[in-house]
């Protein structure tokens, strides 16, 4: 069994236990809050990449850009 398969099995079991423990409406509300948080984080991503910095009118080297 791979680690991913074990994670899927454990995650589904934990989800079922959470539904039994908190009741289904609370579990659905938790999922909705998680989706809302994800959407808010996605809106924080820049749409245009930052312009490369120049040093004294010259473009920076590729090695220094990769190092960032």
HELIX and SHEET records of a PDB file:
HELIX    1   1 UNK A    3  UNK A   22  1                                  20    
HELIX    2   2 UNK A   24  UNK A   43  1                                  20    
HELIX    3   3 UNK A   62  UNK A   67  1                                   6    
SHEET    1   A 2 UNK A  54  UNK A  55  0                                        
SHEET    2   A 2 UNK A  58  UNK A  59 -1                                        
END                                                                             
